[in-house]
Amino acid sequence: MTEKKLLGLLQQKRGFFEAILDLTEEETSLPVPEWISNLEQKKVLLSCIDELDEQMTPYKAKFADIVPEISEELEKIKDVVGRILHCDSLNLEYRKKQFDEHL
């Protein structure tokens, strides 16, 4: 039962990260006011992830005995986070260039 609960929490966490990825991928096409709104949405999603992390605290001691499904879910989360960081890096460069052009 513990593994099933943990897997469900991890799947929810991945869902939130995937929503953040979707928002991140569209950032460069947004005008500044919509971009700010987008960032606020990402902040809300990150707070949801924090809440899930708190719910997972009792299970963290058992991470050493990870079943394959949980390990696979952790790898999926890692992949989504990597994609978010890559997109954020590209978006930062775009916004920096955009800002420099307006100076």
CORPE-V354324 format. One record per pair of residues at least 24 apart in sequence whose ideal C-beta (glycine too) atoms are under 10 Angstrom apart, sorted by the first residue. I is the first residue (numbers start at 1). J is the second residue. D is the distance in Angstrom with one decimal. If there is no record, write none. Layout:
# CORPE-V354324
{{I:J:D} {I:J:D}}
This chain:
# CORPE-V354324
{{2:58:8.6} {2:59:6.4} {2:62:6.4} {2:65:9.7} {2:67:9.9} {3:59:8.6} {3:62:8.1} {3:65:8.9} {3:66:8.6} {3:67:5.2} {3:69:7.5} {3:70:6.3} {4:67:9.7} {4:69:9.1} {4:70:9.8} {5:55:8.8} {5:56:9.1} {5:58:9.3} {5:59:7.3} {6:55:9.5} {6:56:6.6} {6:58:9.2} {6:59:4.5} {6:60:9.2} {6:62:7.5} {6:63:8.6} {6:66:9.0} {6:67:9.0} {6:69:9.5} {6:70:6.0} {6:73:8.8} {7:59:9.8} {7:67:8.1} {7:69:5.6} {7:70:5.5} {7:72:9.4} {7:73:6.1} {8:52:10.0} {8:55:9.9} {8:73:9.6} {9:52:5.5} {9:53:8.8} {9:55:5.7} {9:56:5.3} {9:59:7.6} {9:70:10.0} {9:73:9.4} {10:52:8.4} {10:56:7.7} {10:59:9.4} {10:69:9.0} {10:70:6.5} {10:72:9.5} {10:73:4.2} {10:74:6.7} {10:76:8.5} {10:77:6.6} {11:69:9.7} {11:73:6.2} {11:76:8.8} {11:77:9.2} {12:48:8.3} {12:49:8.9} {12:51:9.8} {12:52:5.8} {12:55:9.1} {13:48:8.7} {13:49:5.8} {13:51:9.9} {13:52:5.0} {13:53:7.7} {13:55:9.6} {13:56:8.0} {13:73:8.5} {13:74:9.5} {13:76:9.8} {13:77:6.1} {13:80:9.4} {13:81:10.0} {14:49:9.8} {14:73:6.5} {14:74:9.2} {14:76:5.5} {14:77:4.9} {14:78:9.7} {14:79:9.2} {14:80:6.1} {14:81:9.4} {15:45:9.5} {15:48:9.4} {15:49:9.9} {15:52:9.8} {15:77:9.9} {15:80:9.5} {16:42:9.9} {16:44:9.6} {16:45:5.0} {16:46:7.9} {16:47:9.6} {16:48:5.2} {16:49:5.0} {16:50:10.0} {16:51:9.7} {16:52:7.3} {16:77:9.7} {16:80:9.5} {17:45:8.0} {17:46:9.3} {17:49:7.1} {17:76:9.0} {17:77:6.1} {17:78:9.6} {17:79:9.4} {17:80:4.4} {17:81:6.0} {17:83:9.0} {17:84:6.7} {18:45:9.7} {18:76:9.2} {18:77:9.4} {18:80:5.6} {18:83:9.2} {18:84:9.1} {19:44:9.8} {19:45:5.5} {19:48:9.1} {19:80:9.8} {20:44:10.0} {20:45:5.2} {20:46:7.2} {20:48:9.9} {20:49:8.4} {20:80:8.1} {20:81:8.8} {20:83:9.8} {20:84:5.7} {20:87:9.5} {20:88:9.5} {21:79:9.9} {21:80:5.6} {21:81:8.6} {21:82:9.9} {21:83:5.6} {21:84:5.0} {21:85:10.0} {21:86:9.8} {21:87:6.9} {21:88:9.9} {22:84:9.8} {22:87:9.9} {23:84:9.2} {23:87:9.4} {24:83:8.2} {24:84:5.3} {24:85:9.0} {24:86:9.1} {24:87:4.3} {24:88:5.9} {24:90:9.1} {24:91:6.7} {25:83:8.5} {25:84:8.9} {25:87:5.6} {25:90:9.5} {25:91:8.9} {26:87:9.4} {26:91:9.6} {27:87:7.5} {27:88:8.2} {27:90:9.0} {27:91:4.6} {27:92:9.5} {27:94:8.1} {27:95:8.1} {28:87:8.9} {28:90:7.3} {28:91:5.5} {28:92:10.0} {28:93:9.4} {28:94:4.6} {28:95:7.7} {28:98:8.7} {29:94:9.7} {30:91:9.7} {32:95:8.9} {32:98:9.0} {32:99:10.0} {35:91:8.9} {35:95:7.9} {38:91:10.0} {42:84:9.1} {42:88:9.6} {49:77:9.8}}
